[in-house]
């Protein structure tokens, strides 16, 4: 365990240095992004060692190779797409993807990525856990370089991109790696940075106003609906958590337009 902690510390310090900025915290204003990433690894260490703790149902779902896709927004897209074989990219998946592995009438090919995947592999090995789909190392800002354009049918992320340094770039990369007429599906807590008082990794707010998709924090606001116009159609709505009944989730579905196609 000492070797794991040392390796984790080296990684989070490196990631923290790559994007050095004054990350704010409630209790420790000097902890910074490196420390916040270390806490993220420790959170998942506890999650694995306690088999999900109070989220035991989530733990069982993630590790069940026969688990169906649960997110209603993602299920809707799977029903919309005519192909029998569909590829899904889960961005910021953590040590074990929460997407699910089966869907009636479809054959799914699932790729899960996370910038902390190497550390999660060590956690999984320590706990003797072999996930149905192993998370691979990839930073969201490098998805297009890693996979190339038009590679997946769907790119998905749940409760992850608002923790990122540059969520706007990541969403544009997700759009880039899906094929024309493919989808980016996002599920995040609405305005979570405000809810969490900008603690640790919670530095961005995802919001919907008059159906438009906004990403903001004090001093910075981007209208993603406007930014992606001509490349994609964007729909956002408030939803509840399909597993926990939690209110305040923001679901955004982004459809990539084919060349020469206009949104409608």
Secondary structure, DSSP 8 states (H G I E B T S, - for coil): -HHHHHHHHHHHHHHHHHT------SS-TT-HHHHHHHHHHHHHHHHHHTTTGGGHHHHHHHH-TT-B---HHHHHHHHH---SEEEEEEET--SB-SS-SBBTTBEEEEEEEETTHHHHHHHHHHHT---SSB-EE--GGGHHHHH-SS-EEEEEEES-GGGSS-HHHHHHHHHHHEEEEEEEEEEEETTHHHHTTT-TT---EEEEETTEEEEEETTEEEEHHHHTTTTEEEEEEEE--TTT--S-EEEEEEEE--TT----
